[in-house]
Amino acid sequence: MAGRLYEEWTVGDRLTHDIRRTVTETDNLLFSTMTHNPQPLHLDAEAAKASEFGQILVNGTFTFALMVGLTVGDTTLGTLVANLGYDKVVMPKPVFIGDTLRAETEVSDKRESRSRPEAGIVTFSHRLLNQRDEVACQCLRTALIRRARP
């Protein structure tokens, strides 16, 4: 089990996740088409070239999903009961094809569950950074995590 149980988390814990990911054209194309997102900025090279970005802009929901995915192995793998919500999602810098992304996490809150004695609630602050150390995405993820003992 790679993830931590509720008791193993402390507010202020920080993690730098080892897995990095270089975004490919295929990632962006498949994600955009699988989610029925026809935005020309994501799919049309000529339209994207004429935009302020001058190139294909990676689908923001892919960027968000990748950030969360990069963190799961170190945070909730095998210990998650359920993700309760995502808050304050922001994307301060665009992501382009060829960007290499990495994630960092800090525990910003922790509390016992009033309705589930076998679990506790941990809030993670996730950040996704590009190869220039610019924040491309960040959010708060609130997760219901198994306890070692009820």
Sequence and secondary structure as in RCSB ss.txt:
>XXXX:A:sequence
MAGRLYEEWTVGDRLTHDIRRTVTETDNLLFSTMTHNPQPLHLDAEAAKASEFGQILVNGTFTFALMVGLTVGDT
TLGTLVANLGYDKVVMPKPVFIGDTLRAETEVSDKRESRSRPEAGIVTFSHRLLNQRDEVACQCLRTALIRRARP
>XXXX:A:secstr
  S  GGG  TT EEE S  EE  HHHHHHHHHHTT   HHHH HHHHHTSTTSS B  HHHHHHHHHHHHHHHH
TTTTEEEEEEEEEEE  S  BTT EEEEEEEEEEEEE SS TTEEEEEEEEEEE TTS EEEEEEEEEEEE S  
